[in-house]
Amino acid sequence: MNNIKMVDLKGQYERIKNEVDNAIKNVIDTTAFINGGDVQLFQRNLEKYLNVKHVIPCANGTDALQIALAALDLKPGDEIITVSFTFVATVEVISLLGLKPIFVDVNKNDFNLNIDLLEKAITPKTKAIIPVHLFGQCADMEKIMNIAKKHKLYVIEDTAQALGADYTFSNDEVKKAGTIGDIGTTSFFPSKNLGCFGDGGAIFTNDDNIAEAIRIYANHGMKVRYYHQTIGVNSRLDTIQAAVLNVKLNYLNDYNVARQKVANHYNTELKNVDFLETPGFAPNSNHIFHQYTLRTKNINRDNLQKYLQEKGIPAMIYYPVPLHLQEAYKYLGFKAGDFPVTEELCKRVISLPMHTELTSEQLFFITDTLKGYKE
Ligand SMILES: *Cc1c(COP(=O)(O)O)cnc(C)c1O
């Protein structure tokens, strides 16, 4: 049996090596390294895949979030509601722009923003909500959009972990994650469900004015070359990355299905293990398993991680410390106990190997080893 990896980029690459190598070589042959044809092609391909009017590629998922916020008419001190149980980027960009992060606790079952707590967090200063579609399934967008409409708030969906996930509305309409709010953002970091061979990101919107503001801000605040109408940033997707993504986008649905098969194995084999709780399904969303994350019960989670490590099974903790208790965010004045579900999850969660190349032999080794754990 081959070594078990948390993520297997090499195995995934080898299956499409010829296609990817040719795509990269093509870019090198043309030397159109910046804004080459593959960038525009990828933009159109992703617009088609997501069924969204505008895709604006950029340099990474963190930039995507920052550009999205900067393109809206916000001013320092405006409040942005999001979760504390997420990757730091979501909150980092709010702070960097002089805006104020306001946290809402998450659901214990699906790890996403708890809708019942959302409205209580809204104040006259609230301007936007950033739901994070954590680990591969959508936050409850219909309810979020209704609340946002009622209070005239923008919604920016952090779709870095859920590109390709579907959300179904009560009228049976299905939309892709990231295309429901005013703006969606994603990352093509290599280990994401759609990953490139370096850094990459994108922003989506159906709003022509927002799209224009995003394009200008991401391009040094200019629409006409060397005429700068606002202060912007430089955030581009390299042509080589776009070329890789044009190949890999064709496989995204297959990749997501492969991840779901891994999750099905874990769910079936682990559902009756008394010290584990398998991940819950979010309402109205499918799950594309960026991560497969269990909650441990009545055991020391870190000891379980060590045990797995010793058996050759990597397992990761996403995330060990909630953002509201991080040193960098002390200035916000939160304390332990403020978001009890988030804090409990940080102590109890453990994520198992999740990628497109896991074999049945590896999967049974992982679940049999887990079942054999004794504290
Ligand atoms: C990965 C990730 C990001 C940031 O993406 P980068 O491309 O690494 O900047 C933002 N939000 C979430 C939830 C992520 O998982």
PDBQT file of the ligand as one rigid body, heavy atoms in Angstrom, charges set to zero:
ROOT
HETATM    1  C1  LIG A 401      -7.962  28.961   1.336  1.00  0.00    +0.000 C 
HETATM    2  C2  LIG A 401      -8.965  29.903   1.875  1.00  0.00    +0.000 A 
HETATM    3  C3  LIG A 401      -8.881  31.295   1.675  1.00  0.00    +0.000 A 
HETATM    4  C4  LIG A 401      -7.680  31.973   1.086  1.00  0.00    +0.000 C 
HETATM    5  O1  LIG A 401      -7.222  31.529  -0.105  1.00  0.00    +0.000 OA
HETATM    6  P1  LIG A 401      -5.687  31.807  -0.548  1.00  0.00    +0.000 P 
HETATM    7  O2  LIG A 401      -5.721  31.525  -1.998  1.00  0.00    +0.000 OA
HETATM    8  O3  LIG A 401      -4.825  30.880   0.218  1.00  0.00    +0.000 OA
HETATM    9  O4  LIG A 401      -5.396  33.232  -0.262  1.00  0.00    +0.000 OA
HETATM   10  C5  LIG A 401      -9.907  32.087   2.125  1.00  0.00    +0.000 A 
HETATM   11  N1  LIG A 401     -10.955  31.579   2.786  1.00  0.00    +0.000 NA
HETATM   12  C6  LIG A 401     -11.066  30.252   3.035  1.00  0.00    +0.000 A 
HETATM   13  C7  LIG A 401     -12.255  29.750   3.769  1.00  0.00    +0.000 C 
HETATM   14  C8  LIG A 401     -10.068  29.379   2.605  1.00  0.00    +0.000 A 
HETATM   15  O5  LIG A 401     -10.176  28.078   2.881  1.00  0.00    +0.000 OA
ENDROOT
TORSDOF 0
